[in-house]
Amino acid sequence: MCVYFNKKIGATLRWNKVGETVAGITSQLGTQPNQLSIPFDVAINYANTLYISDMNNNRIQRWFRGASSGTTVCGLQNGTHGSAANQLYSPGIVALDSDDGIYIADSQNSRIQFCTSNATNALTVAGNGM
């Protein structure tokens, strides 16, 4: 978004018409750290770090600003789905708390998972997996 200043009406916000890819590789699906497969949702923290729900790879990827690849912070790096505490199955919406804890709508497991920063397993906070 760009901010323009008009002397008569003050500041005006307008979308920049030219987009920039900040995560993933255009037209390339995959499980490598620099690839995504059906990114569904993003959350951003105070440091402009992106948390991306990588739906078809069954994981949440963290991308630091200016990085060329991401890090899997929830789910398995290889994209395998499952219902164990360290697995996700088609994660959808993501939300962050003030400590970068991640709430995940784990859609195919019918549950809401919570991953604390640097955790290897998530905690089910809602739903029963059915």
VENFEN-V776054 format. One record per pair of residues at least 12 apart in sequence whose C-alpha atoms are under 8 Angstrom apart, sorted by the first residue. I is the first residue (numbers start at 1). J is the second residue. If there is no record, write none. Layout:
# VENFEN-V776054
[[I & J] [I & J]]
This chain:
# VENFEN-V776054
[[1 & 13] [1 & 14] [1 & 15] [1 & 16] [2 & 14] [2 & 15] [2 & 16] [22 & 66] [23 & 35] [23 & 63] [23 & 68] [23 & 69] [23 & 70] [24 & 36] [24 & 69] [30 & 57] [31 & 57] [31 & 77] [31 & 78] [31 & 79] [32 & 78] [33 & 69] [33 & 70] [33 & 71] [33 & 72] [33 & 77] [34 & 68] [34 & 69] [34 & 70] [35 & 69] [36 & 54] [36 & 57] [37 & 54] [37 & 55] [37 & 56] [37 & 57] [38 & 54] [38 & 55] [38 & 56] [38 & 57] [39 & 52] [39 & 53] [39 & 54] [39 & 55] [39 & 56] [40 & 52] [40 & 53] [40 & 54] [40 & 55] [40 & 91] [40 & 92] [40 & 93] [41 & 53] [41 & 54] [41 & 92] [41 & 93] [41 & 94] [42 & 93] [42 & 94] [43 & 94] [43 & 95] [43 & 96] [44 & 96] [45 & 96] [45 & 100] [48 & 64] [48 & 65] [49 & 62] [49 & 63] [49 & 64] [49 & 65] [50 & 62] [50 & 63] [50 & 64] [50 & 65] [51 & 63] [51 & 94] [52 & 94] [53 & 91] [53 & 92] [53 & 93] [53 & 94] [54 & 90] [54 & 91] [55 & 89] [55 & 90] [55 & 91] [55 & 92] [56 & 79] [56 & 90] [57 & 78] [57 & 79] [57 & 80] [57 & 81] [57 & 90] [58 & 75] [58 & 76] [58 & 79] [58 & 80] [58 & 81] [58 & 87] [58 & 88] [58 & 89] [58 & 90] [58 & 91] [59 & 72] [59 & 73] [59 & 74] [59 & 75] [59 & 76] [59 & 77] [59 & 79] [59 & 87] [59 & 88] [59 & 89] [59 & 90] [59 & 91] [60 & 72] [60 & 73] [60 & 74] [60 & 75] [60 & 91] [61 & 73] [61 & 74] [73 & 117] [73 & 118] [73 & 119] [73 & 120] [74 & 86] [74 & 87] [74 & 88] [74 & 115] [74 & 119] [74 & 120] [74 & 121] [74 & 122] [75 & 87] [75 & 88] [76 & 88] [83 & 109] [83 & 129] [85 & 121] [85 & 122] [85 & 123] [85 & 124] [86 & 120] [86 & 121] [86 & 122] [87 & 121] [88 & 106] [88 & 109] [89 & 106] [89 & 107] [89 & 108] [89 & 109] [90 & 106] [90 & 107] [90 & 108] [91 & 104] [91 & 105] [91 & 106] [91 & 107] [91 & 108] [92 & 104] [92 & 105] [92 & 106] [92 & 107] [93 & 105] [99 & 117] [100 & 116] [100 & 117] [101 & 114] [101 & 115] [101 & 116] [101 & 117] [102 & 114] [102 & 115] [102 & 116] [102 & 117] [103 & 115] [109 & 129] [109 & 130] [110 & 127] [110 & 128] [110 & 129] [110 & 130] [111 & 124] [111 & 125] [111 & 126] [111 & 127] [111 & 128] [111 & 129] [112 & 124] [112 & 125] [112 & 126] [112 & 127] [113 & 125] [113 & 126]]
